């Protein structure tokens, strides 16, 4: 059997265990095979087993079934956060020796394991600090140095890769982290308009949103930035805090890649840290100068030893 993709699945293929000899091919290859079948009175095929082939390209790449953003419930938080291995993974399986599995059920244990690895090395870090370390050190290029592509072999956008593909080695030494506490999330939930009773259920304690200094979703101290411009809103300012988890005396310079149709500026443009765990606050100002639809960019804090990268998503509305 030859299993060919539909157009929406593009070049994404899986190493499924079929019950008869089978090969899974992408949409373009499927079209070529069907054309050959239709052009021949006696079409033939064969399987050629060449063993494991290393160094294939493009890798990594986003598969067609990978969950895409944006978050409809909270568009001010860029989703997804991160990309991890999830296609044709050799995995333990009950009742047999192993299986080949694909899906978020494979990405999740990879990323959870990396989080546990960081926690063992940095036991005092919060879950938010660990997430920040994973996101700000992620890679947006593949093994050949080209932009990570999607199932159509086109550059994948932020709603496909989030901050990028996880890099566990770099994640253990991020330089700076965007930290958060439970109280920050309560202020965020109250700012979204949830009732005190609803927030209390989530927090598992009594919360009175009228007594909480709520924050807009764009100002949650997240390792990514997502804002909406257009209509009566042509200007936005985002607040963030970063904590130095690298060398005691460190200086970082801001490098911003402004999304298309937007002017962006960072205040202050330089952050100087004198000791470990010192926090510094900064602001990113966005001004609409054109644009339409959506656009993406990045913010990097660069030092001698580190590059702390945050994705920026701008959505334009009429």
C-alpha positions in Angstrom: 0.0 0.0 0.0 1.1 3.5 -0.7 -0.5 6.1 1.6 -0.4 9.6 0.1 -1.1 12.8 1.9 -3.9 15.3 1.1 -2.8 18.8 0.2 -3.3 20.1 3.8 -0.8 17.6 5.2 1.9 18.6 2.6 5.2 16.9 3.2 4.5 15.6 6.7 4.9 11.8 6.9 4.8 9.4 9.8 6.5 6.0 10.5 3.3 4.2 11.5 3.2 0.4 12.0 0.8 -0.8 9.3 -0.8 -4.3 9.1 0.5 -4.8 5.5 3.6 -3.6 3.6 3.1 0.1 3.3 4.9 3.4 2.6 3.7 6.9 3.6 4.5 9.7 1.1 3.9 13.4 1.0 1.3 15.2 -1.2 3.7 16.1 -4.0 5.2 12.6 -4.2 1.7 11.1 -4.1 0.7 13.2 -7.1 3.7 12.0 -9.0 3.0 8.4 -8.1 -0.7 8.7 -9.2 0.4 10.3 -12.5 2.8 7.4 -13.1 0.0 4.8 -12.3 -2.3 6.6 -14.8 0.4 6.7 -17.5 1.4 3.1 -17.4 -0.6 -0.1 -18.4 1.5 -2.1 -15.9 2.7 0.1 -13.0 5.0 -1.5 -10.5 6.6 -0.6 -7.2 9.1 -1.9 -4.7 10.4 -1.1 -1.2 14.2 -0.4 -1.0 15.4 -0.7 2.6 18.5 1.5 3.1 18.7 1.4 6.9 18.9 4.5 9.1 19.7 7.7 7.1 21.2 10.5 9.2 21.5 14.2 8.4 18.2 14.5 6.5 16.9 17.9 5.8 14.9 19.9 6.7 15.1 19.0 10.4 13.5 20.0 12.6 10.3 20.9 10.8 6.7 21.5 12.0 4.3 18.8 11.1 0.7 19.4 9.9 -1.0 18.1 13.1 1.1 20.4 15.4 -1.2 22.6 17.4 -1.4 26.2 16.1 -2.1 29.5 17.8 -3.3 32.1 18.4 -5.0 31.7 21.8 -8.6 32.7 21.4 -9.2 32.9 25.1 -6.2 35.2 25.7 -4.7 36.7 22.5 -2.4 38.8 24.6 -0.4 35.7 25.4 1.4 34.2 22.4 0.7 30.5 21.9 2.2 28.0 21.4 5.1 28.5 23.8 7.7 26.1 22.4 8.3 23.3 19.9 9.6 19.9 20.8 10.2 16.5 19.1 6.9 14.8 18.4 7.1 12.9 15.1 8.0 9.2 14.6 9.5 8.9 18.1 10.8 5.5 19.3 8.8 5.1 22.5 8.1 2.6 25.2 4.8 0.9 24.8 2.7 -1.4 27.1 2.4 -5.0 25.9 5.3 -4.9 23.5 9.0 -3.9 23.3 8.5 -0.5 21.6 6.4 1.5 19.2 6.8 4.5 16.9 4.5 7.3 18.2 3.7 10.8 16.9 1.8 13.6 18.5 1.8 16.1 21.4 2.0 13.0 23.6 5.6 12.7 22.5 6.5 16.5 22.6 5.1 16.7 26.2 7.4 14.1 27.8 10.4 15.5 26.0 9.7 19.0 27.3 8.8 17.8 30.8 12.0 15.9 31.0 14.0 19.0 30.0 12.1 21.0 32.7 13.0 18.3 35.3 16.6 18.4 34.1 16.7 22.2 34.7 14.9 21.9 38.0 17.6 19.4 39.2 20.3 21.8 38.3 18.4 24.9 39.5 16.2 23.7 42.4 15.4 27.2 43.6 13.9 28.2 40.2 10.1 28.7 39.8 8.1 26.9 37.1 7.9 30.3 35.3 11.7 30.7 35.4 12.2 27.2 33.9 9.6 28.0 31.2 11.4 31.2 30.4 14.8 29.5 30.2 13.4 27.0 27.7 11.7 29.6 25.6 14.4 32.3 25.4 17.1 29.8 24.4 15.0 28.0 21.7 16.2 27.9 18.1 14.3 29.4 15.2 16.6 27.8 12.6 17.0 24.2 11.6 20.2 22.1 11.6 21.3 23.7 8.3 20.9 27.2 9.7 17.8 28.0 7.6 14.4 29.1 9.1 12.3 26.2 10.5 9.7 25.3 7.9 6.1 24.0 8.2 4.4 21.0 6.4 4.4 23.0 3.2 8.1 23.6 3.4 7.4 27.3 4.0 8.9 29.3 6.9 6.9 28.5 10.0 5.4 31.5 11.8 5.1 32.2 15.5 1.7 30.5 15.7 3.4 27.3 14.6 6.7 27.3 16.4 6.2 29.8 19.3 9.6 30.7 20.7 11.2 28.0 18.6 12.6 24.5 18.9 13.8 23.5 22.4 17.5 23.5 23.0 18.1 21.6 26.3 21.8 22.5 26.5 21.3 26.2 26.2 18.2 26.2 28.4 20.3 25.2 31.5 22.2 28.5 31.2 19.9 31.2 29.9 21.5 34.3 31.4 18.2 36.1 32.2 14.8 34.8 33.1 11.3 36.3 33.0 9.9 35.2 36.4 6.3 35.0 37.7 4.5 34.2 40.9 1.1 32.8 41.6 -0.1 36.3 42.5 1.0 37.6 39.1 -1.3 35.0 37.5 -4.2 36.0 39.8 -3.8 39.7 38.7 -3.7 38.5 35.1 -6.9 36.4 35.5 -8.7 39.2 37.2 -7.6 41.5 34.4 -9.2 39.1 31.8 -12.5 39.7 33.5 -13.0 36.5 35.3 -15.3 36.7 38.4 -13.7 36.4 41.8 -15.5 33.0 42.3 -13.9 31.7 39.1 -10.4 32.9 40.0 -10.9 31.4 43.5 -11.5 28.0 42.0 -8.3 28.2 40.0 -6.2 29.6 42.9 -7.8 27.2 45.4 -8.2 30.1 47.9 -10.5 33.0 48.3 -9.8 35.8 45.8 -11.5 39.2 45.6 -10.7 40.7 42.2 -12.0 44.1 43.3 -9.1 44.2 45.8 -6.5 42.9 43.4 -4.3 45.2 41.3 -5.2 43.5 38.0 -2.9 43.7 35.0 -3.7 43.6 31.2 -2.7 40.4 29.5 0.0 42.0 27.5 1.8 43.0 30.7 2.0 39.5 32.2 5.8 39.0 32.7 5.9 36.3 30.0 8.9 35.4 27.8 7.0 36.5 24.7 5.1 39.6 23.6 1.8 39.8 21.8 -0.1 43.0 21.2 -3.0 44.2 19.0 -2.8 47.5 17.1 -5.2 49.3 14.7 -8.5 51.1 14.9 -8.2 53.6 17.7 -5.1 51.9 19.1 -2.0 52.8 17.2 0.3 52.8 20.2 1.1 50.2 22.9 3.6 49.9 25.7 4.6 46.6 27.2 6.3 46.2 30.6 8.6 43.3 31.5 11.1 42.3 34.2 14.2 40.1 33.8 16.2 38.4 36.5 19.9 37.9 36.2 20.7 34.2 36.7 24.1 34.4 35.0 27.3 36.1 36.0 27.2 38.6 38.9 28.5 41.5 36.8 26.7 41.4 33.4 25.6 43.9 30.9 22.9 43.3 28.2 22.1 45.3 25.1 18.7 45.3 23.5 18.3 44.3 19.9 14.8 44.5 18.5 13.5 43.3 15.2 10.4 45.4 14.8 7.4 43.5 13.2 6.5 44.8 9.7 4.3 47.9 9.9 5.4 48.8 13.4 8.0 51.0 15.0 9.5 49.5 18.2 11.8 50.9 20.8 13.2 49.5 24.1 13.6 51.6 27.3 16.2 51.4 28.7 18.3 50.0 25.8 21.0 48.7 28.2 20.6 46.6 31.4 23.5 46.4 33.9 23.4 43.8 36.6 25.6 43.9 39.7 24.6 40.6 41.4 22.9 37.3 40.8 19.1 37.3 41.0 19.0 41.1 40.6 15.8 42.2 38.6 15.6 45.0 36.1 12.5 46.4 34.6 12.1 47.6 31.0 9.5 48.8 28.5 8.9 48.1 24.9 7.0 50.8 22.9 5.2 49.9 19.7 3.8 52.4 17.2 1.8 51.5 14.2 3.2 52.9 11.0 1.4 50.7 8.5 0.8 47.0 8.5 -2.2 44.8 8.1 -3.2 41.3 9.0 -0.4 40.2 11.3 3.3 40.5 11.7 6.1 39.1 13.8 9.5 40.1 15.2 11.8 39.6 18.1 13.5 41.1 21.1 17.0 40.0 22.1 19.0 40.9 25.2 22.6 40.2 24.2 25.6 40.0 26.5 29.1 38.7 26.0 28.0 35.2 26.9 24.2 35.0 26.3 21.5 35.8 23.9 18.0 36.0 25.5 15.4 35.9 22.7 11.7 36.7 22.9 9.2 36.4 20.0 7.0 39.4 19.2 3.6 39.0 17.6 1.6 42.0 16.3 -2.0 41.6 15.2 -3.5 44.5 13.2 -7.2 45.1 13.3 -9.3 47.6 11.2 
